[in-house]
Amino acid sequence: MNNGRGEAEVLATFNDGYQYSKTKLEESLRQVMALKPTKSSKDATVAKREDVDLIVNELGIPRSHAEKALLESGGELETALRALVAS
């Protein structure tokens, strides 16, 4: 069947008859790369707790200030630390 496009470059043909074409793999890869990775809420909570603990222990500030700085920096530890040191 010719639909005006060239033949797809077949990368692999398996014994059951299925084939992987370069075009389809590239399209699938683009779709996967466009997806944003999601963290489970448990992972985010653990990371946040560790970051808050680090800030509290290193800077000796109240936990509420450390949490606020992390929230304002979008969870970026380095940005939060820089903002706290600068203030």
matplotlib code that plots the C-alpha trace (Angstrom):
import matplotlib.pyplot as plt

x = [0.0, 1.5, 0.2, 2.7, 5.2, 8.3, 8.7, 9.5, 12.9, 12.5, 14.8, 13.9, 11.7, 10.6, 9.7, 6.0, 5.9, 6.0, 8.3, 9.7, 10.1, 12.3, 9.5, 7.1, 9.9, 10.8, 7.2, 6.8, 10.0, 8.8, 5.5, 7.3, 9.8, 6.9, 5.4, 6.5, 7.8, 5.6, 6.7, 4.6, 3.4, 5.4, 8.6, 7.9, 7.1, 10.2, 12.4, 10.7, 11.1, 14.8, 15.3, 13.4, 15.5, 18.7, 17.7, 16.6, 19.8, 22.2, 20.7, 19.1, 15.8, 12.2, 10.7, 7.9, 10.4, 12.2, 9.0, 7.9, 11.2, 11.0, 7.5, 8.4, 11.3, 9.2, 10.9, 14.4, 16.7, 19.6, 17.2, 15.6, 19.0, 20.2, 17.0, 17.3, 21.0, 20.3, 17.5]
y = [0.0, 3.3, 6.4, 8.8, 8.3, 6.2, 2.8, 2.8, 1.7, -1.6, -1.9, -5.4, -8.2, -10.9, -14.5, -13.8, -11.3, -8.1, -5.3, -2.2, 0.7, 3.7, 6.1, 4.6, 4.3, 7.9, 9.0, 6.9, 8.3, 11.9, 11.1, 9.6, 12.5, 15.0, 13.4, 15.0, 12.5, 12.3, 11.5, 9.7, 11.9, 9.7, 10.4, 14.1, 14.2, 12.3, 14.6, 17.7, 16.5, 15.8, 19.3, 21.0, 19.1, 20.1, 23.8, 23.7, 22.0, 24.0, 27.5, 27.1, 28.6, 27.5, 24.7, 26.9, 29.3, 26.5, 25.0, 28.4, 29.0, 25.6, 26.2, 29.6, 28.1, 25.3, 22.7, 23.6, 23.3, 25.4, 28.3, 28.1, 28.2, 31.1, 33.1, 32.4, 33.3, 36.5, 37.6]
z = [0.0, -1.0, 0.7, -0.7, 2.1, 1.7, 3.2, 6.9, 7.8, 9.7, 12.6, 13.7, 12.5, 14.9, 14.3, 15.1, 12.2, 14.2, 13.1, 14.7, 12.3, 12.9, 12.3, 14.8, 17.4, 17.0, 17.3, 20.5, 21.9, 21.3, 23.1, 26.1, 26.3, 26.3, 29.4, 32.6, 35.2, 38.2, 41.7, 44.1, 47.0, 49.4, 47.5, 47.4, 51.2, 52.1, 50.0, 51.4, 54.9, 54.3, 52.8, 55.7, 58.2, 56.4, 56.4, 60.1, 61.2, 59.2, 59.5, 62.9, 61.8, 62.8, 60.8, 59.5, 57.9, 56.3, 54.9, 53.6, 51.8, 50.1, 49.0, 47.6, 45.7, 44.2, 46.3, 45.0, 48.0, 46.6, 45.7, 49.2, 50.9, 48.8, 49.6, 53.3, 53.5, 51.5, 53.8]

ax = plt.figure().add_subplot(projection="3d")
ax.plot(x, y, z, "-o")
ax.set_aspect("equal")
plt.show()
